[in-house]
Amino acid sequence: MKQKSPGKELLYIKIANSLEQQISKDILKVGDKLPSIRMICRQHGVSMSTAQFAYYELEGKSLIESRPQSGYYVSNSFRKKMAMPEASRPVSTPVVKTVTDIFENAFNNASEKSFTVFSRGVPAVALLPIAKLNKGMLQAVRSLPGGGTMYEPLQGNEKLRTQVARWSFNWKGNLAEKDILTTAGCISAISYCLMALTKRGDTIAVESPCFYGILQLAQSLGLKVLELPTSPQTGVDMDSLKKIVAKTKLAACLFVSNFNNPFGSLMPEENKKAAVKLLEQYNVPLIEDDLYGDLYFGDKRPTCCKSYDESGMVLLCSSVSKTLAPAYRVGWVAPGKFMNEVMKIKLFHSLCSTPITHEVIGNFLETGRYEAHLRQLRRTLHANYLQYVRLIGESFPDGTKISRPQGGLSLWVELPKQIDSIELYNAAVSKKITFSPGRMFTLQNQFNNCMRLSYGLEWNEQTAHGLKVLGKLAKAAL
């Protein structure tokens, strides 16, 4: 970096101090976008380098943060930093247990149009390219044999598989069209994998907390679920995984390595490599749910465990349900060496996928519209996350802890121990607000004071009001 002259130093510090005062007085709030470098140049009559030095000064104080291809935003890190939730500590005994009625209740309330729904882990309709999808639907009806009414090959829509294979190079998957089997969404892909790999009474290992849909699926198949200690930052604890794999007969492991739901954790690359190597050593298949990998906040897409799979023991499952079209039910699995087994399960349970919606998504990927949509969606979700953090810090009880997701849709909130999040949920429903109580994400007696909030909503007055009301209800529960 070039040495700054005294005059330039005073000028850039003056600009930085002016912006710092606006931030400290909440004129510029957490999550707000700052003027562009060019705008600073025009406003203050300074050079590009002077404007950049001003922003470097603010970055050095953790007052602002840059986002790739988006600009500079007011950061949350300069505020009193809220603590990270505790790593999970489930008991090391696999269990089969019935999930409580709160799950169905939360799901049903999530469909109420008048509710502020923090419990629905999908982007709001306003954040999706509905007009383009509708146009693609008409195109698919015209191009498919019989207007999409005919069965397609068992392995699935060829265009979709080709485009998913091409997309895999973004995360070093290097898949081919023949490696992929289409499914009716990601949970269908996971279901096929579990049925192909396990039998009733077998034990599988999952992260804890774990998406409740996976827990319900496992219990419906009569499987024992062993929950592994998990960090809200780096995912499954590798030391615990090593001990469990060495002493327990596992039929499979099932991990969400990128932006776990609900923690939002991201397994580091070295952990992904180590997990693949460890499980291969013990001949334990890994079902990897990569539903959120495309929703990263950083400058590059994270790799998957599948990226390091050389033996075919990783079965990668994904879909566009959390990024593009939730109800289209377009998913896929790259089952590695288990392709034949998984394909048979698909044959027995669904025969074929839905041709029209799969053709639409294949076209959407082929034309490059998907990447353009994702760029905007990622910016919106990151901005939403920062707004949530700000309001939770202002409105929720002292001692509240929050996760630090680097992508995805889920924010994990740990409330003071004396607050029961199911009782809080019932109080929130009376105010037409829903969230996901922490108890939904485990088969054990834990996370009773926790909640998952989705930041996939539109950020508006209703969303902000909903968070403030939740904070008041939480304080009243103390």
C-alpha atoms as one frame of an Amber mdcrd trajectory, in Angstrom:
protein
   0.000   0.000   0.000   1.340   3.466  -0.906   2.465   5.840   1.855  -0.207
   8.469   2.548   0.674  12.176   2.550  -0.257  14.191   5.705  -2.938  16.147
   3.803  -4.525  13.031   2.412  -4.409  11.334   5.792  -6.321  14.193   7.450
  -8.906  14.217   4.680  -9.646  10.489   4.695  -9.804  10.478   8.502 -12.268
  13.384   8.362 -14.508  11.376   6.018 -14.160   8.258   8.178 -14.962  10.204
  11.368 -18.080  11.677   9.768 -19.368   8.216   8.831 -18.385   6.831  12.251
 -20.495   9.487  13.965 -23.481   8.609  11.778 -23.036   4.948  12.730 -22.636
   5.633  16.454 -25.795   7.793  16.448 -27.763   5.136  14.537 -28.262   7.438
  11.565 -26.602   4.609   9.673 -27.902   1.385  11.226 -26.560  -2.160  11.228
 -27.192  -3.657   7.802 -27.504  -0.309   6.005 -25.561   0.053   2.769 -22.957
   2.825   2.679 -22.450   5.155  -0.299 -20.274   3.678  -3.023 -16.617   4.693
  -3.358 -17.549   6.785  -6.401 -20.335   8.512  -4.477 -17.903   9.388  -1.646
 -15.584  10.864  -4.272 -18.365  13.049  -5.683 -19.741  14.091  -2.282 -16.373
  15.139  -0.827 -14.471  16.018  -3.980 -11.713  13.493  -3.237  -9.811  10.877
  -5.187 -10.676   7.175  -5.312  -7.683   6.306  -3.126  -8.726   8.814  -0.434
 -12.256   7.388  -0.359 -10.861   3.855  -0.162  -8.553   4.807   2.734 -11.594
   6.170   4.589 -13.376   2.851   4.200 -10.211   0.925   5.149 -10.147   2.980
   8.361 -13.758   2.044   9.168 -13.126  -1.612   8.292 -10.128  -1.633  10.639
 -12.434  -0.574  13.463 -14.965  -3.308  12.513 -17.558  -0.604  11.856 -18.267
  -1.700   8.299 -17.828  -4.818   6.171 -17.569  -5.326   2.422 -19.630  -7.827
   0.482 -18.465  -9.171  -2.880 -20.089  -7.384  -5.832 -22.405  -5.467  -3.502
 -20.504  -2.744  -1.613 -19.964  -1.730   2.012 -22.460  -2.235   4.855 -22.629
  -1.252   8.510 -21.375  -4.216  10.506 -22.824  -5.637  13.689 -19.444  -6.495
  15.167 -18.853  -2.999  16.628 -21.841  -3.388  18.930 -21.834  -5.333  22.150
 -21.232  -8.730  20.633 -23.826 -11.339  21.519 -22.372 -14.649  22.614 -22.373
 -17.756  20.442 -24.805 -20.542  21.453 -23.314 -23.526  23.231 -22.124 -26.553
  21.271 -24.614 -29.388  21.621 -23.965 -32.175  24.130 -26.426 -34.980  23.365
 -26.194 -38.269  25.218 -24.209 -40.874  23.300 -27.008 -43.424  23.152 -29.012
 -43.955  19.949 -32.766 -43.666  20.417 -36.074 -44.154  18.634 -38.553 -41.637
  19.991 -41.852 -40.095  18.973 -41.725 -36.415  17.948 -44.209 -34.216  19.827
 -47.357 -32.625  18.389 -45.655 -29.226  18.319 -44.170 -30.149  14.922 -47.521
 -30.509  13.188 -48.836 -27.439  14.958 -45.883 -25.328  13.810 -46.188 -26.576
  10.238 -49.919 -25.871  10.046 -49.602 -22.383  11.508 -46.852 -21.612   8.995
 -49.449 -21.738   6.228 -51.576 -18.960   7.739 -51.371 -15.899   5.465 -51.952
 -13.415   8.293 -48.993 -14.750  10.319 -45.432 -13.456  10.472 -43.773 -16.785
   9.747 -40.233 -17.107  11.091 -40.696 -20.898  11.076 -40.780 -21.473   7.307
 -37.260 -22.284   6.108 -37.728 -21.119   2.512 -37.320 -17.727   0.814 -40.404
 -15.531   0.617 -42.305 -15.590  -2.677 -41.262 -11.981  -3.316 -37.611 -13.118
  -3.389 -38.221 -15.699  -6.138 -38.296 -15.119  -9.938 -41.931 -16.145 -10.304
 -42.540 -14.520 -13.710 -39.526 -16.257 -15.247 -40.551 -19.602 -13.759 -44.079
 -19.199 -15.123 -42.677 -18.458 -18.567 -40.470 -21.530 -18.257 -43.499 -23.637
 -17.354 -45.262 -22.703 -20.610 -42.101 -23.436 -22.562 -41.774 -26.866 -20.908
 -45.386 -27.809 -21.693 -44.810 -26.967 -25.353 -41.506 -28.824 -25.668 -42.112
 -32.050 -23.706 -43.731 -35.118 -25.320 -47.449 -35.089 -24.598 -47.112 -31.709
 -22.914 -45.347 -33.346 -19.973 -47.976 -36.020 -19.363 -45.749 -38.973 -20.294
 -43.377 -40.934 -18.047 -39.719 -39.979 -18.268 -36.692 -42.305 -17.836 -36.204
 -43.712 -14.339 -32.937 -41.843 -13.836 -34.716 -38.571 -14.558 -34.789 -35.581
 -16.878 -31.610 -35.610 -18.950 -31.359 -31.835 -19.270 -31.685 -31.371 -15.522
 -29.073 -34.029 -14.788 -26.677 -32.497 -17.308 -27.057 -29.040 -15.791 -26.710
 -30.311 -12.207 -23.512 -32.084 -13.279 -22.223 -28.856 -14.832 -23.150 -26.938
 -11.676 -21.198 -29.421  -9.547 -17.934 -28.014 -10.875 -18.644 -24.915  -8.741
 -17.943 -26.997  -5.627 -15.324 -29.338  -7.155 -17.823 -32.164  -7.491 -16.914
 -32.914 -11.112 -20.003 -35.060 -11.580 -21.270 -36.424 -14.895 -24.894 -36.668
 -16.027 -24.797 -40.458 -15.505 -23.878 -39.966 -11.815 -27.169 -38.248 -10.961
 -30.677 -39.496 -10.178 -33.557 -37.004  -9.963 -36.041 -37.020  -7.080 -39.078
 -35.132  -5.757 -37.063 -32.721  -3.620 -34.148 -33.238  -1.245 -36.073 -35.028
   1.515 -37.151 -37.590  -1.090 -33.511 -38.082  -2.076 -32.531 -38.567   1.573
 -35.425 -40.986   2.053 -34.329 -43.128  -0.896 -30.763 -43.202   0.441 -31.822
 -44.234   3.940 -34.086 -46.981   2.599 -31.282 -48.244   0.342 -28.660 -48.291
   3.100 -30.536 -49.277   6.255 -33.066 -51.669   7.728 -35.346 -51.305  10.739
 -33.343 -51.275  13.986 -30.142 -49.923  12.404 -28.337 -46.903  13.861 -27.526
 -43.723  11.990 -25.521 -40.753  13.259 -26.620 -37.135  12.707 -25.627 -33.675
  13.858 -27.393 -32.271  16.906 -29.509 -30.211  16.500 -30.823 -31.842  13.322
 -33.603 -30.842  10.899 -36.821 -32.278  12.302 -37.900 -33.668   8.906 -34.881
 -35.974   8.964 -35.659 -37.063  12.529 -39.271 -37.824  11.608 -38.146 -39.737
   8.538 -35.678 -41.794  10.563 -38.254 -42.710  13.176 -40.773 -43.669  10.464
 -38.184 -46.121   9.136 -37.635 -47.575  12.629 -34.037 -46.336  12.843 -32.101
 -45.505  15.979 -30.703 -41.993  15.855 -27.403 -41.176  17.502 -27.003 -37.402
  17.871 -23.426 -36.090  17.713 -22.032 -33.063  19.564 -22.035 -30.158  17.134
 -20.552 -26.656  17.078 -22.739 -23.810  15.795 -19.676 -22.571  13.931 -17.857
 -25.621  12.519 -20.445 -28.388  12.574 -20.073 -31.922  13.858 -17.342 -32.424
  16.462 -14.649 -34.482  14.757 -13.226 -36.021  17.948 -16.685 -37.269  18.918
 -17.238 -38.618  15.405 -13.973 -40.579  15.578 -14.916 -42.140  18.923 -18.458
 -43.021  17.845 -17.420 -44.566  14.538 -14.783 -46.669  16.282 -17.104 -48.129
  18.929 -20.582 -48.116  17.283 -21.879 -50.057  14.327 -23.361 -47.369  12.099
 -25.422 -48.055   8.999 -24.833 -44.482   7.797 -24.044 -40.924   8.820 -26.213
 -38.026   7.667 -24.679 -34.543   7.742 -25.564 -31.086   6.447 -21.996 -29.918
   5.903 -22.827 -26.478   4.464 -24.989 -24.153   6.611 -26.630 -26.813   8.728
 -30.310 -26.407   9.499 -30.841 -25.121  12.203 -27.363 -24.103  13.477 -26.157
 -22.573  10.197 -22.757 -24.170  10.833 -20.187 -24.672   8.075 -17.777 -27.598
   8.226 -14.235 -26.426   7.368 -12.680 -28.060   4.313 -10.183 -29.983   6.427
 -13.058 -31.443   8.483 -14.886 -32.502   5.339 -11.793 -34.257   4.039 -11.168
 -35.905   7.412 -14.789 -37.060   7.749 -14.777 -38.664   4.290 -11.483 -40.438
   4.997 -12.617 -41.623   8.448 -15.962 -42.986   7.277 -14.359 -44.685   4.296
 -11.926 -46.387   6.690 -14.845 -47.848   8.669 -16.975 -48.511   5.571 -19.744
 -46.183   6.747 -21.698 -44.423   3.964 -22.216 -40.672   4.336 -25.498 -39.152
   3.181 -24.693 -35.471   2.612 -27.558 -32.971   2.508 -26.280 -29.991   0.491
 -29.555 -28.111   0.324 -28.063 -24.749   1.341 -24.611 -24.758  -0.260 -25.540
 -22.187  -2.934 -26.683 -19.651  -0.293 -23.209 -18.581   0.868 -22.414 -15.054
   2.090 -18.707 -15.117   1.243 -16.923 -14.727  -2.062 -16.967 -18.367  -3.097
 -19.159 -21.439  -2.903 -18.021 -23.929  -0.226 -17.019 -27.435  -1.227 -18.938
 -30.542  -0.145 -17.814 -33.775   1.460 -18.633 -35.257  -1.946 -15.828 -33.095
  -3.368 -13.326 -35.386  -1.611 -15.077 -38.713  -2.228 -12.842 -41.119  -4.154
 -14.544 -44.391  -3.196 -18.208 -43.575  -3.924 -19.192 -43.764  -0.238 -20.745
 -40.268  -0.167 -24.353 -39.922  -1.356 -24.921 -36.241  -2.090 -28.534 -34.986
  -1.949 -29.752 -31.557  -2.999 -32.551 -29.578  -4.645 -33.743 -26.074  -5.529
 -36.407 -26.120  -2.801 -34.544 -23.553  -0.661 -33.232 -21.392  -3.472 -35.702
 -21.223  -6.340 -38.996 -23.160  -6.302 -39.970 -24.925  -3.035 -43.166 -26.588
  -4.273 -41.764 -27.710  -7.645 -40.240 -30.663  -5.778 -37.123 -30.807  -7.923
 -34.263 -32.647  -6.269 -31.472 -35.045  -7.061 -28.958 -37.426  -5.566 -25.462
 -38.433  -6.627 -25.364 -41.807  -4.822 -21.866 -42.895  -5.848 -21.391 -46.662
  -5.648 -24.980 -47.091  -4.418 -26.647 -45.915  -7.646 -28.334 -49.249  -8.406
 -29.732 -49.637  -4.879 -31.087 -46.091  -4.752 -32.540 -46.317  -8.251 -34.469
 -49.454  -7.277 -35.986 -47.629  -4.302 -37.080 -44.804  -6.596 -38.641 -47.348
  -8.970 -40.601 -48.964  -6.131 -41.774 -45.695  -4.552 -42.341 -43.171  -7.355
 -41.494 -44.727 -10.739 -40.487 -41.360 -12.181 -40.143 -37.692 -11.302 -42.460
 -34.895 -12.475 -41.374 -34.081 -16.049 -42.703 -30.518 -16.303 -41.132 -28.966
 -13.204 -37.854 -30.805 -13.746 -37.718 -29.535 -17.338 -38.374 -25.990 -16.129
 -35.470 -26.110 -13.676 -33.209 -27.761 -16.249 -33.894 -24.848 -18.607 -33.409
 -22.306 -15.814 -29.964 -23.702 -15.070 -29.059 -23.991 -18.742 -29.773 -20.339
 -19.542 -27.733 -18.929 -16.637 -30.789 -17.424 -14.936 -30.134 -19.432 -11.793
 -26.769 -17.809 -11.040 -28.186 -14.324 -11.664 -31.068 -15.083  -9.277 -28.709
 -16.490  -6.635 -26.501 -13.394  -6.615 -29.455 -11.213  -5.692 -30.897 -13.736
  -3.231 -27.593 -14.092  -1.384 -27.289 -10.312  -0.999 -30.847 -10.080   0.328
 -30.431 -12.928   2.806 -27.170 -11.508   4.150 -28.787  -8.098   4.605 -31.740
  -9.749   6.368 -29.400 -11.654   8.678 -27.703  -8.414   9.757 -31.068  -6.772
  10.414 -32.164  -9.760  12.534 -28.975  -9.577  14.580 -29.491  -5.863  15.201
 -33.115  -6.200  16.337 -32.478  -9.295  18.442 -29.658  -7.435  20.187 -31.994
  -4.513  20.862 -35.190  -6.400  21.751 -34.388  -9.798  23.296 -33.450 -10.477
  26.938 -29.908 -10.019  28.226 -28.012 -13.274  27.976 -29.503 -14.206  24.606
 -26.983 -15.937  22.326 -27.106 -16.213  18.540 -25.315 -18.255  15.899 -23.071
 -16.754  13.211 -24.214 -18.402   9.962 -22.063 -17.781   6.909 -24.933 -18.683
   4.606 -28.219 -20.555   4.431 -31.553 -19.451   5.901 -31.383 -20.312   9.611
 -30.488 -18.301  12.695 -30.236 -20.248  15.977 -31.162 -18.282  19.078 -30.377
 -19.501  22.590 -32.489 -17.738  25.216 -31.835 -17.598  28.984 -32.223 -21.046
  30.553 -35.471 -20.280  32.381 -37.399 -19.607  29.164 -39.295 -22.550  27.654
 -39.430 -21.935  23.903 -42.539 -24.114  23.453 -44.440 -21.940  25.941 -42.986
 -18.923  24.151 -44.166 -20.388  20.844 -47.728 -20.706  22.159 -47.633 -17.079
  23.313 -46.262 -16.002  19.925 -48.998 -17.854  18.018 -51.587 -15.804  19.907
 -49.871 -12.752  18.373 -49.890 -14.411  14.917 -46.154 -15.069  14.916 -44.470
 -18.444  14.455 -40.934 -19.730  14.907 -39.438 -23.185  15.307 -38.873 -24.215
  18.959 -35.471 -25.792  19.564 -37.036 -28.970  20.935 -38.159 -29.821  17.381
 -34.579 -30.447  16.306 -33.733 -33.321  18.647 -35.102 -36.606  19.956 -33.559
 -35.896  23.353 -34.459 -33.526  26.177 -32.352 -30.558  25.083 -32.629 -27.148
  23.366 -35.735 -26.316  25.429 -34.681 -22.643  25.638 -33.721 -22.342  21.949
 -35.435 -21.346  18.716 -34.733 -21.293  15.000 -35.641 -18.182  13.044 -35.685
 -18.096   9.254 -34.388 -14.876   7.709 -35.839 -15.795   4.318 -38.713 -13.323
   4.773 -38.991  -9.941   3.083 -37.447  -7.340   5.352 -40.259  -4.875   6.071
 -42.154  -3.295   8.968 -44.131  -6.475   9.648 -40.972  -8.577   9.921 -39.257
  -6.039  12.172 -42.386  -5.754  14.339 -42.562  -9.550  14.643 -39.011  -9.723
  16.003 -39.714  -6.926  18.469 -42.842  -8.712  19.709 -40.884 -11.955  20.136
 -38.323 -10.054  22.175 -41.024  -8.591  24.437 -42.627 -12.006  24.907 -39.252
 -13.524  25.770 -38.565 -10.821  28.350 -42.034 -11.331  29.827 -41.288 -15.056
  30.202 -38.382 -14.404  32.590
